[in-house]
Amino acid sequence: MNLSDLARRPSPEKQELFSKMRLGKNSKRNYLSQSYYCREKWHERFQDPFIKDIKPESIKQKKISAVDTDIFVHGLTQTKALEMSEEMEELIRLLRRSPETINTLPSTSHTFIRILLDTKQYDLLFKTLSDPLNYGVFLDFHVADILMDTFIKESNFTAASRIASMLMLQEDFGPPLTRSLVLLSCFKYAFNENENEPWTDYHKIEEPEEEVKIIVKYIRNAFFDDHFDLREPLHIIGKTLAWLAPHLKEEGEIVLKSNSEILGWSLYEKWNSLETALLILLENKDKLDERIASKIRDSVSKCQDSEVMSRLDNTLIKIRDHNLITNLSIYEKIEENCLNFVNKYEEENVKSQSIPVRKRSSCSTDLVNCRVALYLKKKEKKNYISTDPIEDFPFCDFCHVNMKEYVYEEWAAKRKKAVEEQLEMFERARLLKEIKEKKEDLERREDVIFFFDNKDKWELLAPKRRYYPKKWSLIYGKKKPRVVDTEYVPPEI
């Protein structure tokens, strides 16, 4: 550790004071702080020399390039993004459908989503996120947290729950902070069902007014995968809660785990799984929130199988007889749980300021890679005693909190490298074209100079003249048609 690292490290007294100022019990804040948004780092992209001098409206090219698309998206201000939203959408779609999609930079999706969020183009945002096959726009955990936090503050629980369900479709709920926001978004939608906005189906195909018949080679059998084909909002939210429940293993989430799973299976209308979850709750003597119990009764009333309905009713009666249905204030517990994780990450953010900048920047920005790197580091040395402050952070949550400040810099470095590689490729293609033209010119000049020496070769290579037979009509004229006597009467026999 050098003197410059010590100079940048705040004293313990300042750290404690800063922590109390930001995280005191009496402080009031709605979920994520503004520092989590990393707006200063986000706006520093306009200082990049590859973006600063670029005018998005002047970019015109026949071939789609992943690097050029990334520069185009990064160079859009809010005004330009509103004016060129159609061009931006079309460019993202064309990139996805081109071979260049394998070279798409990780910053493209993040920037595209944040620009649409800043300009409040929510319809285009959900249109692209709902169709990753054709647009190739995917959520990362940082931008998913920002989206859910923004929509919850705007009381747009439909939008927040849709973002949460997209993480379910990706089958990765991320770190504890993201999971707590997913849980909060789904509960707010489930318990404000009458006040929510309608769930727009972007997969719906408009039927033509006139009947159109198309010849096809074969008819596909109807198949429902029960995942990407889900269209009912409550089913999607229910599956999100049911799949999220096994991941709720942190301190203070034990009560939320069973209640979330039971509510999820009831909304999802998976009655066998719901019955299993209720029996486990009854066996473990866990508490069930009365509001969730009421939701379950409403959902069970929609069941068309009378035998299954009676079994579920009997199970609920047993739970009630054991006094397991009570007012857990589950809604308030979820909000408290979310704020606890926010405060925890803020504390880790303050703690991370004591880590030297060199080590912070060298820490892997990929959460999985960082965990693997630390695991291998401990595995290689069994008796290894950690002296690295980074390892003090459980599950390397430090990466999730602080990674964007350094990921933006890494993305800029990757963009610079990609631009240099593309320029090198263009220069190589230009030189190859010049060499090819020079060789063709030399071959033409050589053919002219040595024409008579290679006369026999040229005669053999010359195309043979095709023989066409003479037309006798040109010599003797066309044959006159036979004259038919119209007055001729054949003799009678």
Buried (B, 14 or more C-beta within 10 A) or exposed (E): EEEEBEEEBEEEEEBEEEBEEBBEEEEEEEBBBEEBBBEEBBEEBEEBEBBEEBEBEEBEEEEBBBBBBBBBBBBBBEEBBEBBBEBBBEBBBEBBEBEBBEBBBBBBBBBBBBBBBBBEBBEBBBBBBBBBEEBBBBBBBBBBBBBBBBBBEEEBBBBBBBBBBBBBBEEEBBBBBBBBBBBBBBBBBBBEBEEBEEBBEEEEEEEEEEEEEEEEEEEEEEEEEEEEEBEEBBBBBBBBBBBBBEBBEBEEBEBBBBBBBBBBBBBBBBBEBBBBBBEEBBEEEBBBBBBBBEBBEEBBEEBEEEEBBEBBBEBBEEBEEEEBBEEBEBBEBBBEBBBBBBBBBBBBBBBBBBBBEEBBEEBBBEBEEBBEBBEEEEEEEEEEEEEEBBBEBEEBBBBBBBBBBBBBBBBBEBBBEBBEEBEEEEEEEEEEEEEEEEEEEEEEEEEEEEEEEEEEEEEEEEEEEEEEEEEEEEEEEEEEEEEEEEEEEEEEE
